[in-house]
Amino acid sequence: MSDKYSIDSHKLILHPTRVADWYKAKQDDDWEKLKSIYPIYVEVSPFGGCNHRCTFCALDYMGYKNISLEYETLKNTMTNMGENGVKSVMFAGEGEPLLFKNLDKICEHATSVGVDTAITTNFVPLKKQNIETLMTHCSWIKVSLNAGSAENYAKIHRAKERDFDTVLSNLRTAIDYKRKHNLKCTLGAQMVLLPDNMHEAIALAKICREIGLDYLVIKPYSQHLSSITTKYETIDYTKMFDLEKELKKVTTQDFQVVFRANTMQKFVTKKQPYTKCNSTPFFWGYIAADGKVFGCSAYLGKEEFCYGSIYDNTFQEIWESDKRKESYEFVRDKLDIKDCRINCRMDEVNRYLFRLTDPQDHDNFI
């Protein structure tokens, strides 16, 4: 099944200079060089509250606090990140990013400082007057759409049934604007595959195709270490693999269904081929709605992974701080990845980095 954007894999191989700098500094265990390896990608939670309470929400333990990043601080942080080599920011996090006032202006500013932006959203709170700026400046927008009917959508999102129609209406409006102005922003949707919605996956794919979306991702649930909900922690995805064959029939030249079979298969083996997390604290980062900067979204709230706050220091000061050095040493020497989240966001990246640091006999025969 087509995966044009490598959603079920990784794209770190497209950043060889950053990887080479990390590799050399790592081999020498030279913190003075390692501290200047900035993340390629940062997830930002601009707003802590959410208008939905999805049954599978990984970050329910964060409490959906109605706190918001301060606009000027976030704007300055985006500038500082761009100056130091951060290439992309995805707005998502603990809450619904579109509840953050002036997110469109932040995305516009990010473009001016060389940072690509994207949004993962339930798309319900979209304001029509913001579509123009968001569609112009975002690389992609992905909508969390976890059912193929209003009734089931309300149950899984724990929201109002009318929200389903609101999302579809907002998507049509966004696509119309994109086509009218010949914009590049990729519009997609994702369904977290659950026993509660697997019977509607095909129906949802057909809806997304009819609307004119670029893709639909069908992804597995992953139990977060700290989640309150444990309803889906024993899902058996081997019983759902046949869905891929049916979903292929919905795929066209202009619309792809990305069935994340590679990721689902890992739940069968439940064993990483690597022994260390090499991606943390280097190639990605996370800024929480309270301004704290973390090295891994699986450990939000854990001091071992918190480097500071954008309210106290610049992103550069935080990223090159002693607290990040301490976190690096903790991950290197003490973190047992057996306790990490299965299929974490950096799993494919870690597989790649581990292979780089694990030379084998015939590697020179390219």
C-alpha positions as CSV (number, residue, x, y, z in Angstrom):
1,M,0.0,0.0,0.0
2,S,1.3,3.4,-1.0
3,D,3.1,5.5,1.7
4,K,4.3,8.5,-0.2
5,Y,5.2,10.4,3.0
6,S,7.0,7.5,4.7
7,I,4.5,7.7,7.6
8,D,5.1,4.0,8.5
9,S,8.8,4.5,8.3
10,H,11.2,7.4,9.0
11,K,13.0,10.2,7.1
12,L,16.1,10.7,9.1
13,I,18.1,9.3,6.2
14,L,17.3,12.5,4.4
15,H,19.3,14.5,6.9
16,P,22.8,13.0,6.5
17,T,24.8,16.0,7.7
18,R,23.0,16.2,11.1
19,V,23.3,12.4,11.5
20,A,27.0,12.5,10.6
21,D,27.7,15.3,13.1
22,W,25.9,13.3,15.8
23,Y,27.7,10.1,14.9
24,K,31.2,11.6,15.1
25,A,30.4,13.4,18.4
26,K,28.8,10.2,19.8
27,Q,31.8,8.1,18.9
28,D,34.0,10.6,20.7
29,D,31.5,11.0,23.6
30,D,32.2,14.8,23.2
31,W,29.4,16.7,24.9
32,E,30.6,20.0,23.6
33,K,29.8,18.8,20.2
34,L,26.8,16.8,21.1
35,K,25.1,19.7,22.8
36,S,24.9,21.5,19.5
37,I,23.0,18.7,17.8
38,Y,19.6,20.3,17.5
39,P,16.4,18.5,16.8
40,I,15.1,18.3,13.3
41,Y,11.6,18.1,14.5
42,V,9.8,19.5,17.6
43,E,6.3,18.8,18.7
44,V,4.6,21.8,20.4
45,S,1.5,21.8,22.6
46,P,0.2,25.4,22.3
47,F,-2.9,24.7,24.4
48,G,-3.5,22.2,27.2
49,G,-7.3,21.9,27.0
50,C,-9.3,19.9,24.6
51,N,-12.9,20.0,23.3
52,H,-13.0,16.1,23.1
53,R,-12.1,13.3,25.5
54,C,-11.2,10.5,23.1
55,T,-11.4,7.0,24.6
56,F,-7.8,6.2,23.5
57,C,-6.2,9.5,24.5
58,A,-2.6,8.8,25.5
59,L,-2.1,12.1,27.4
60,D,-5.3,12.0,29.5
61,Y,-3.0,12.0,32.6
62,M,-1.9,15.6,31.8
63,G,-5.4,16.7,32.9
64,Y,-6.6,18.8,29.9
65,K,-5.6,22.0,31.7
66,N,-6.9,25.1,30.0
67,I,-3.4,26.7,29.8
68,S,-1.9,28.3,26.8
69,L,1.6,29.2,25.7
70,E,2.1,33.0,25.7
71,Y,2.0,34.2,22.1
72,E,5.2,36.4,22.1
73,T,7.2,33.8,23.9
74,L,6.2,31.1,21.4
75,K,6.9,33.4,18.5
76,N,10.4,34.2,19.9
77,T,11.0,30.5,20.5
78,M,10.1,29.7,16.9
79,T,12.6,32.3,15.8
80,N,15.3,30.9,18.1
81,M,14.7,27.3,17.0
82,G,14.9,28.3,13.3
83,E,18.2,30.1,14.0
84,N,19.6,26.9,15.5
85,G,18.6,24.4,12.8
86,V,15.2,23.1,13.9
87,K,13.5,22.3,10.6
88,S,9.9,21.5,11.5
89,V,7.3,21.9,14.2
90,M,4.1,19.9,14.6
91,F,1.4,21.6,16.7
92,A,-0.5,18.9,18.7
93,G,0.3,17.8,22.2
94,E,-1.8,17.5,25.3
95,G,-4.8,19.4,24.0
96,E,-6.4,20.7,20.8
97,P,-4.0,23.1,19.1
98,L,-6.7,25.0,17.2
99,L,-8.0,26.3,20.6
100,F,-4.8,28.3,20.7
101,K,-5.5,31.9,19.7
102,N,-3.5,33.1,16.7
103,L,-2.1,29.7,15.7
104,D,-2.4,30.8,12.1
105,K,-0.1,33.8,12.8
106,I,2.4,31.5,14.5
107,C,2.5,29.3,11.4
108,E,3.0,32.4,9.2
109,H,5.8,33.6,11.4
110,A,7.4,30.1,11.3
111,T,7.6,30.3,7.6
112,S,9.4,33.6,7.8
113,V,12.1,32.0,10.0
114,G,12.6,28.9,8.0
115,V,10.6,26.4,10.1
116,D,8.1,24.1,8.4
117,T,4.8,23.7,10.4
118,A,2.1,21.0,10.6
119,I,-1.0,20.5,12.7
120,T,-2.6,17.4,14.1
121,T,-6.1,18.3,15.2
122,N,-9.7,17.2,15.6
123,F,-10.5,20.2,13.3
124,V,-13.8,21.0,15.1
125,P,-12.7,24.4,16.5
126,L,-11.4,25.6,13.1
127,K,-12.4,29.3,12.4
128,K,-13.2,29.9,8.8
129,Q,-11.2,33.2,8.8
130,N,-8.0,31.2,9.7
131,I,-8.2,28.8,6.8
132,E,-6.4,31.1,4.4
133,T,-3.3,31.5,6.5
134,L,-3.1,27.9,7.8
135,M,-3.5,26.4,4.3
136,T,-0.9,28.8,2.9
137,H,1.8,28.2,5.5
138,C,1.3,24.7,6.9
139,S,3.1,21.8,5.1
140,W,0.3,19.5,6.2
141,I,-2.8,19.2,8.4
142,K,-3.9,15.8,9.7
143,V,-7.3,15.4,11.2
144,S,-8.0,12.9,14.0
145,L,-11.2,11.2,12.6
146,N,-11.8,7.9,14.3
147,A,-15.1,6.7,13.0
148,G,-17.1,6.5,9.8
149,S,-20.4,7.6,11.3
150,A,-21.6,10.4,13.5
151,E,-22.9,8.0,16.1
152,N,-19.7,6.1,16.6
153,Y,-17.6,9.3,16.3
154,A,-19.5,10.7,19.3
155,K,-18.8,7.5,21.3
156,I,-15.1,7.3,20.5
157,H,-14.3,11.0,20.6
158,R,-16.7,11.4,23.5
159,A,-18.1,14.4,21.8
160,K,-21.4,15.6,20.2
161,E,-22.6,13.8,17.1
162,R,-22.8,17.1,15.2
163,D,-19.0,17.5,15.6
164,F,-18.7,14.7,12.9
165,D,-20.5,16.9,10.4
166,T,-18.6,19.9,11.5
167,V,-15.3,18.2,10.8
168,L,-16.4,17.1,7.3
169,S,-17.7,20.5,6.5
170,N,-14.4,22.2,7.6
171,L,-12.5,19.7,5.5
172,R,-14.5,20.5,2.4
173,T,-14.0,24.2,3.0
174,A,-10.3,23.8,3.4
175,I,-10.0,21.6,0.3
176,D,-12.0,24.1,-1.7
177,Y,-9.7,26.9,-0.6
178,K,-6.6,24.8,-1.4
179,R,-7.8,24.0,-4.9
180,K,-8.9,27.5,-5.7
181,H,-5.6,28.9,-4.7
182,N,-3.4,26.0,-5.9
183,L,-1.8,25.5,-2.5
184,K,0.6,22.7,-1.5
185,C,-0.7,22.0,2.0
186,T,-1.3,18.3,2.3
187,L,-4.7,17.4,4.0
188,G,-5.1,14.0,5.5
189,A,-6.9,12.1,8.3
190,Q,-6.0,9.4,10.7
191,M,-7.9,6.7,12.4
192,V,-6.5,4.9,15.5
193,L,-7.6,1.4,14.8
194,L,-9.7,0.0,17.6
195,P,-12.2,-2.9,18.1
196,D,-14.8,-0.1,18.4
197,N,-14.2,1.3,14.9
198,M,-12.5,-1.3,12.7
199,H,-15.9,-2.1,11.1
200,E,-16.1,1.5,9.9
201,A,-12.5,1.8,8.5
202,I,-13.6,1.2,4.9
203,A,-16.6,3.6,5.2
204,L,-14.3,6.3,6.6
205,A,-11.8,5.8,3.8
206,K,-14.5,6.3,1.2
207,I,-15.7,9.4,2.9
208,C,-12.2,10.8,2.9
209,R,-11.7,10.0,-0.7
210,E,-15.0,11.6,-1.6
211,I,-14.2,14.8,0.2
212,G,-10.9,15.0,-1.6
213,L,-8.3,14.3,1.1
214,D,-4.8,13.3,0.1
215,Y,-4.6,10.3,2.5
216,L,-6.1,8.4,5.4
217,V,-3.7,6.8,7.9
218,I,-4.9,3.7,9.7
219,K,-2.6,3.4,12.8
220,P,-2.4,1.2,15.8
221,Y,-3.1,2.2,19.4
222,S,0.0,2.4,21.6
223,Q,-0.4,2.3,25.4
224,H,1.3,5.3,27.0
225,L,3.3,4.6,30.1
226,S,1.3,7.1,32.2
227,S,-2.1,7.0,30.6
228,I,-5.1,6.7,32.8
229,T,-7.0,4.7,30.2
230,T,-5.9,1.0,29.8
231,K,-9.0,-0.1,27.8
232,Y,-7.1,-1.0,24.7
233,E,-3.7,-2.2,26.0
234,T,-4.4,-5.8,25.0
235,I,-5.5,-5.2,21.4
236,D,-4.6,-8.1,19.0
237,Y,-3.9,-6.5,15.6
238,T,-3.3,-9.9,14.0
239,K,-7.0,-10.1,13.7
240,M,-7.2,-6.9,11.7
241,F,-4.5,-7.3,9.1
242,D,-7.1,-8.4,6.5
243,L,-8.4,-4.9,6.5
244,E,-5.4,-3.8,4.4
245,K,-6.6,-5.8,1.4
246,E,-10.0,-4.2,1.4
247,L,-8.6,-0.7,2.0
248,K,-6.3,-1.1,-1.0
249,K,-9.5,-1.1,-3.2
250,V,-10.3,2.4,-2.0
251,T,-6.9,3.8,-2.9
252,T,-6.6,5.8,-6.1
253,Q,-3.9,7.9,-7.8
254,D,-5.0,10.9,-5.9
255,F,-6.0,9.3,-2.6
256,Q,-3.8,6.9,-0.5
257,V,-4.8,4.8,2.4
258,V,-1.7,4.2,4.6
259,F,-2.3,1.1,6.6
260,R,0.5,1.0,9.1
261,A,1.0,-2.8,9.0
262,N,4.8,-2.4,9.7
263,T,4.0,-0.7,13.0
264,M,1.2,-3.1,13.9
265,Q,3.5,-6.1,13.3
266,K,5.8,-4.8,16.0
267,F,3.0,-5.4,18.6
268,V,3.3,-9.1,17.7
269,T,7.1,-9.3,18.4
270,K,7.1,-6.6,21.2
271,K,10.9,-6.5,21.1
272,Q,13.1,-3.7,19.9
273,P,16.3,-4.7,18.0
274,Y,18.2,-1.9,19.7
275,T,19.4,-1.6,23.3
276,K,19.7,2.2,23.7
277,C,17.5,5.2,22.7
278,N,19.8,7.2,20.5
279,S,17.2,9.7,19.3
280,T,16.8,11.3,22.8
281,P,17.9,13.9,23.5
282,F,19.0,14.8,19.9
283,F,16.8,14.6,16.9
284,W,13.4,15.6,18.4
285,G,11.9,17.5,21.3
286,Y,8.6,18.5,22.9
287,I,7.4,21.8,24.3
288,A,4.5,21.4,26.7
289,A,1.6,23.8,27.1
290,D,3.2,25.1,30.3
291,G,6.4,26.0,28.5
292,K,8.6,23.1,29.7
293,V,10.9,21.5,27.1
294,F,11.2,17.7,27.1
295,G,13.3,15.3,25.2
296,C,10.6,12.6,24.9
297,S,6.8,12.8,24.8
298,A,6.6,9.3,26.5
299,Y,8.0,10.9,29.6
300,L,6.2,14.2,30.0
301,G,6.3,15.4,33.5
302,K,9.4,13.3,34.3
303,E,12.3,15.5,35.5
304,E,14.9,13.2,33.9
305,F,13.6,14.4,30.5
306,C,12.9,18.0,31.3
307,Y,15.5,20.5,30.2
308,G,13.9,23.8,31.2
309,S,11.2,26.3,30.3
310,I,10.9,28.7,27.4
311,Y,9.6,31.3,30.0
312,D,12.9,31.2,31.7
313,N,15.4,30.7,28.9
314,T,15.8,30.7,25.1
315,F,15.4,27.4,23.3
316,Q,19.2,27.6,22.6
317,E,20.0,28.0,26.3
318,I,17.7,25.2,27.2
319,W,19.0,22.8,24.5
320,E,22.6,23.4,25.4
321,S,22.0,23.3,29.2
322,D,23.5,21.2,31.9
323,K,20.0,19.7,32.5
324,R,20.0,18.3,29.0
325,K,23.5,16.9,29.5
326,E,22.2,15.2,32.7
327,S,19.3,13.8,30.7
328,Y,21.7,12.5,28.0
329,E,23.8,10.7,30.6
330,F,20.6,9.3,32.2
331,V,19.4,7.9,28.8
332,R,22.9,6.6,28.0
333,D,23.6,4.9,31.3
334,K,20.4,4.2,33.1
335,L,17.3,4.2,30.9
336,D,16.0,0.7,30.4
337,I,14.1,0.8,27.0
338,K,12.2,-2.3,28.0
339,D,10.1,0.1,30.1
340,C,9.5,2.4,27.1
341,R,6.4,2.7,25.1
342,I,6.1,0.1,22.4
343,N,6.2,1.7,19.0
344,C,7.2,5.1,20.2
345,R,7.4,7.9,17.6
346,M,11.2,7.5,17.4
347,D,11.2,3.7,17.0
348,E,12.1,3.6,13.3
349,V,14.7,6.3,13.9
350,N,16.2,4.3,16.7
351,R,16.4,1.2,14.6
352,Y,18.3,3.2,12.0
353,L,20.7,4.9,14.5
354,F,21.4,1.6,16.2
355,R,22.4,0.0,13.0
356,L,24.8,2.9,12.3
357,T,26.4,2.3,15.6
358,D,26.5,-1.5,15.2
359,P,28.9,-2.2,12.2
360,Q,28.7,-5.6,10.6
361,D,31.1,-7.6,8.5
362,H,30.1,-6.7,5.0
363,D,29.1,-3.0,5.4
364,N,31.7,-1.8,3.0
365,F,30.2,-3.8,0.1
366,I,27.7,-1.1,-0.9
